[in-house]
Amino acid sequence: MNCAFALRLSACAVFLAGLAAPSPAPALVEKVMTVCSGQLCPFFKPAFAVPPGWYEDHKTGMRLGVRLLVPLGESFDTAPAIIYATARHNLEGEDLAGAVAQHQESLRRKIPDVAITRLGDVAGANGSAFQQHEFVSPRLATQPYERVAMATDSDADGNSYVVRLVLTAKSEAVLQSTEETFLALLKGY
C-alpha cells in the first residue's frame, strides 16, 4: 500500500469516527429579547415540543413571561388546565434542591396553608432529572391544584438555568386527567 493512500484512509477513518461519536445533548433554553417598559429585556424560554391536543398561546405567554400551553378549543381564560414553563438564569450555580426549596418557601409565604407533596422524579430525554411536587390549595380560585417539575438546564453558550414546568388545574379531576400529557412532556424534554 502506498503512503498517500494510507494517509487518505487514515483521514477518512478519523472523519467517520467523529461522525459516530455521541454529540452532547442539545441546549434546551433559548434566549429571546422582548420589549418591556420601553427597553429590551431577556426572556429565557425552555424549548420543547408542544404536546398533541395543546397549542402555545404566544401572546399571553409573552405578557406573563412564561411559555404557555392551552388545550385545543380553549383559551387561557376558559381552560380547565394549562401548562406553563419558565427558565431563570442561574448565575450563582444553585443546585436543584436549593432552587426547589426557594420556590416552595416563596409559595408558602404567599399561601401559608398550601399542601406540598413530593412525587417521583422524572427523567427527561436529554438526561435532565425533574424533581416533581404536587401543590394543593383548594381555597384558591384560579390555581388550586398543580404539579410542579423543576430541573437544571443550559443554553448553547453553557449558561446555567433553573427550569420549571407547571401543570395547573381548576380541579383535582382535571389535574389527574391531564397528568399523562404533563409526564410525557417532561420525559420528552
C-alpha positions as CSV (number, residue, x, y, z in Angstrom):
1,M,0.0,0.0,0.0
2,N,1.4,3.4,-0.9
3,C,1.9,6.1,1.7
4,A,-0.6,8.6,0.1
5,F,-3.4,6.1,0.0
6,A,-2.7,5.1,3.7
7,L,-2.9,8.8,4.7
8,R,-6.2,9.3,2.9
9,L,-7.6,6.1,4.5
10,S,-6.5,7.3,8.0
11,A,-8.1,10.7,7.5
12,C,-11.3,9.1,6.3
13,A,-11.3,6.8,9.4
14,V,-10.8,9.8,11.7
15,F,-13.6,11.7,10.0
16,L,-16.0,8.7,10.2
17,A,-15.2,8.2,13.9
18,G,-16.0,11.8,14.5
19,L,-19.4,11.3,13.0
20,A,-20.1,8.3,15.1
21,A,-19.1,9.9,18.4
22,P,-22.0,10.9,20.5
23,S,-22.9,14.6,20.4
24,P,-23.8,16.5,23.5
25,A,-27.4,16.9,24.4
26,P,-29.0,19.9,22.6
27,A,-29.3,23.2,24.5
28,L,-32.9,23.5,25.7
29,V,-33.1,27.1,26.9
30,E,-33.5,29.8,24.2
31,K,-32.7,33.4,24.8
32,V,-35.4,35.8,23.4
33,M,-35.3,39.6,23.6
34,T,-38.6,41.3,24.3
35,V,-39.6,44.9,24.7
36,C,-40.7,45.8,28.3
37,S,-41.1,49.2,29.7
38,G,-39.6,50.7,26.6
39,Q,-36.3,48.7,26.7
40,L,-35.1,45.3,25.7
41,C,-35.4,42.6,28.3
42,P,-34.2,39.0,28.1
43,F,-36.8,36.2,28.2
44,F,-35.4,32.7,28.8
45,K,-37.6,30.1,27.1
46,P,-37.4,26.4,27.7
47,A,-37.5,24.6,24.4
48,F,-39.7,21.6,23.9
49,A,-42.4,20.2,21.6
50,V,-46.0,21.2,22.2
51,P,-47.9,18.1,23.1
52,P,-50.7,16.8,20.9
53,G,-54.1,18.3,21.7
54,W,-52.5,21.6,23.0
55,Y,-51.3,24.8,21.5
56,E,-48.9,27.5,22.6
57,D,-50.5,30.9,23.4
58,H,-47.6,33.1,22.5
59,K,-49.3,36.4,23.1
60,T,-50.5,35.7,26.7
61,G,-47.3,33.8,27.5
62,M,-45.1,36.7,26.5
63,R,-47.3,39.1,28.5
64,L,-46.9,36.8,31.6
65,G,-43.2,36.0,31.0
66,V,-43.8,32.2,30.6
67,R,-44.1,29.7,27.8
68,L,-47.9,29.0,28.0
69,L,-49.7,25.9,26.7
70,V,-53.5,25.6,26.4
71,P,-55.7,22.7,25.4
72,L,-57.1,23.0,21.9
73,G,-60.6,24.5,21.8
74,E,-59.9,26.5,25.0
75,S,-58.4,29.9,25.8
76,F,-56.2,30.9,28.7
77,D,-59.2,32.3,30.4
78,T,-61.5,29.3,29.9
79,A,-59.1,26.4,30.1
80,P,-59.7,23.9,33.0
81,A,-55.9,23.3,32.9
82,I,-52.9,24.9,31.5
83,I,-49.2,24.1,31.3
84,Y,-46.6,26.8,31.7
85,A,-42.8,26.8,31.7
86,T,-40.2,29.2,33.0
87,A,-36.4,29.4,33.0
88,R,-34.4,31.6,35.2
89,H,-30.7,32.3,34.8
90,N,-28.8,30.5,37.5
91,L,-25.8,32.9,37.9
92,E,-24.9,31.5,41.4
93,G,-24.8,27.9,40.2
94,E,-27.6,26.9,42.7
95,D,-28.3,23.2,42.8
96,L,-31.7,21.8,42.1
97,A,-32.5,21.1,45.8
98,G,-31.8,24.7,46.7
99,A,-34.0,26.0,43.8
100,V,-36.9,23.8,44.8
101,A,-36.6,24.9,48.5
102,Q,-36.5,28.5,47.5
103,H,-39.6,28.1,45.2
104,Q,-41.5,26.3,48.0
105,E,-40.6,28.9,50.6
106,S,-41.8,31.7,48.4
107,L,-45.1,29.9,47.8
108,R,-45.6,29.2,51.5
109,R,-45.2,33.0,52.2
110,K,-48.0,33.7,49.7
111,I,-50.2,30.7,50.6
112,P,-49.4,29.5,54.1
113,D,-51.9,26.6,54.0
114,V,-50.6,25.1,50.8
115,A,-50.1,21.3,51.0
116,I,-46.9,20.2,49.2
117,T,-46.3,16.5,48.4
118,R,-43.1,15.2,46.9
119,L,-43.7,13.0,43.8
120,G,-41.4,10.7,41.9
121,D,-38.6,12.2,39.9
122,V,-39.0,12.1,36.1
123,A,-36.0,11.6,33.7
124,G,-36.0,13.8,30.7
125,A,-34.8,12.7,27.2
126,N,-31.7,14.9,27.4
127,G,-30.6,13.4,30.7
128,S,-32.2,16.0,32.9
129,A,-33.9,14.9,36.1
130,F,-37.1,16.7,37.0
131,Q,-37.9,16.9,40.7
132,Q,-41.7,16.9,40.9
133,H,-44.1,18.1,43.6
134,E,-47.9,18.4,43.9
135,F,-49.3,21.7,45.4
136,V,-52.8,21.8,46.7
137,S,-54.6,25.0,47.8
138,P,-58.4,24.3,47.5
139,R,-59.2,27.9,48.6
140,L,-57.6,29.4,45.5
141,A,-60.0,30.1,42.7
142,T,-57.6,30.0,39.8
143,Q,-54.8,27.5,40.5
144,P,-55.8,25.2,43.4
145,Y,-54.1,22.0,42.0
146,E,-50.6,22.0,40.5
147,R,-47.9,19.6,39.5
148,V,-44.5,21.4,39.5
149,A,-41.4,19.9,38.0
150,M,-38.0,21.5,38.2
151,A,-34.7,20.7,36.7
152,T,-31.4,22.5,35.8
153,D,-30.5,23.1,32.1
154,S,-28.2,25.2,30.0
155,D,-28.2,27.1,26.7
156,A,-25.9,26.8,23.7
157,D,-23.3,29.1,25.4
158,G,-23.2,26.9,28.5
159,N,-25.1,29.2,30.8
160,S,-27.0,27.5,33.6
161,Y,-30.7,27.8,34.2
162,V,-33.4,26.5,36.6
163,V,-36.3,25.3,34.5
164,R,-39.8,24.9,36.0
165,L,-42.7,23.3,34.2
166,V,-46.1,23.5,35.8
167,L,-49.4,21.8,35.2
168,T,-52.1,23.8,36.9
169,A,-55.8,22.8,37.1
170,K,-59.1,24.1,38.5
171,S,-60.0,20.7,40.0
172,E,-58.2,17.5,41.1
173,A,-60.1,15.5,38.5
174,V,-58.8,17.8,35.7
175,L,-55.3,17.6,37.1
176,Q,-55.5,13.8,37.0
177,S,-56.9,13.7,33.5
178,T,-54.1,15.9,32.1
179,E,-51.3,14.3,34.2
180,E,-50.2,11.8,31.4
181,T,-49.7,14.7,29.0
182,F,-47.6,16.5,31.5
183,L,-45.5,13.4,32.3
184,A,-44.9,12.8,28.5
185,L,-43.8,16.4,28.2
186,L,-41.3,16.0,31.0
187,K,-40.0,12.7,29.6
188,G,-39.6,14.3,26.1
189,Y,-37.7,17.3,27.4
